[in-house]
């Protein structure tokens, strides 16, 4: 059985573009630390290529861990989160729920980089919500709420606690709310 977190290919392509936008806003945090390492930037470009229909899901599934390895090589928490945002954007080809991971890691990176600004995470989430198309909102509404389905990234584990969970819940509340 296919996970409800997967989304159909057309919806994954729609949310991949948004996830790439989210990751691109913070990738400079990784690049300032490792200017010669293109893995996160390449992951964002692959996500965009998938969104445009230029890349297939199978190709992306094979390459989705490349940016994760870049995150493991980063040293600052903001750079790690920025690389993770790119990795999550690339993973949307595999499962649509990774778009929420890309957004959450991007917002986390923004907050870590602006540790003296308590509004940084919220400001980034506001930008993300404002830059969702109707199609992206519709696709994200199809996803189960965080923690309600165990067959994907929104199940138990990485995203169900801490700041990532808080960010994803905020996004899902907005998307699924009365005005969503």
N, C-alpha and C positions, 0 to 999 in steps of 0.2 A: 504494500500500500504506500502511496506517495504521501509524504508529510504535508500537512496544511501550511507548513512554513516554507515550502518550496516555491509556490506560486507558478502559474503557467509561464511559458517562455516570453510571451508578449509583456506580461506584467513584470517579469524579471528584467527585461530590457528597459522598461520605463523607469523602474526604481534604480537600476544601475547608473543611469545618468545622474540622478539626484545624489546617490551615494558618492559618485566620483566628484561632484561639486563640493560635497561636504568635506571629503578627504583633501581635495586640492587647496582648500582654504588654510590648511595647517601643515601641508607637506614641507613648507619652507622651514619649519622647526626642525625637521629631520635633516634637510639639506644644509642648514647652517652648521650642523654638527658633522655631517659626512657629505661634503659637496660632490665628491666623485661617485657616490653610491646612488645609482639611478633606480634601484629596485622599487622603492615606493612610487616614484613618478611613473615608472613603466607600468606598475600595477594599475594606477589611475588611468593611464592611456588605454590599457587593455580593457578596463571596465567601460570606458567611453566607446571603444571599438565594438564591444559586445552590445552596448546600448544602441548603436547605430546599425547593428546587424552585420557588421564586417567580420566578426569573430564568432565562432561557435562555442556552445557551452562546453563541449568535450575538451577543446583546447584550453579553455580557461580553468576547468576543473583540474587539469594536469599541472597548471602553473600557479594555482592559488596560494601556495605556501611560500613563494619566492619573497614577497614583502614581509612575511612573518619572520623569515631569517634575518632580514634587515633590521627589524625591530629588536631581535635578540642581540644584534651587534651594537645597537645604540646605547648610550650611557645616560643621557638625561631623561627623566620621566616624560617630559613633553615630547621629545624626539621619539621615544618608544611608542607613545600613544599616537603620534602622527603617522608612524609607519604602520601601526595596527589599523588605523583608519583606512589607509590605502589597501592593506591586505583584505580587510572586510569588504571594501568596494569591489575588489577583484573577485571575491568569493560569491558575489551576488549571482554570477552566472550559474553557480551550483545550487544556491538556495536564496530566495528572495529576502528572507529574514535577515541576512547579513547586511542589508541596507541600513537597518536600525543599528547594527553594530558599528558600521562606518560612521554614522552620525554621532553615536555615543562616544566613540573614541576621539572623534574630531572635537567635540565639545569638551571632553576631558582634557585633551591637549591644550585647548584654548585656556582652560582654567588653570592648568599647571604652568603655562607660560606667563600668565598674568596673576600669579599667586597673591599679589597685593590688591587685586580687584575682585571682590566677592561676587560681582555681577557677571563676570566673564563667561561662565558656563551658561547661565541663563540667556545672556546676549547671543551666544552662538546658537543655542537652541531656537531662539526667536528668528534668527537669520534662516536657519534650516527650515523652519515651518513656513516662513514667508516665501521661500523659494521652491516649495513643492508645487507641482502642477496638479490640476484636478485629477489627471490620470494616476499620478504617484499617490495622492491621497486615497483614491479608490483602491489601488492595489494594496497599500499598506493596511487598509481596513479589513482586508481578507485574512490577514495574519492573526493567529491566536494571540491573546494577551500574554505578556511576559509571565512565564512560569506555568501556563495552563496546558502546554503540550510538550511532551518530552522528546519528540523526534526532530530536534534541530537546535539551533543556537539560542532560541528563546526558552528552551527547557531548563532543567536544573543545571547549574554550573556557573560559568563565567559571567553571564549577564544578569543573574538573579540577585546579586547583592552589590552593595557599595554604590559608587557614583554612576557606574554604567547602568545599573538597574534604575536608578532615579531618573536618569536622562531618558532612557527608553520608555519608562512609564509616563513621563511628561509628554513625550512625542505621541505615544499611543492615546493618551487622554485627549490631546488636542485633535488628533486625526479622527478618533471615534466619537468625540463629543457632539453636542447638538449642532454646532456650526461647522464641524469637521467635514 
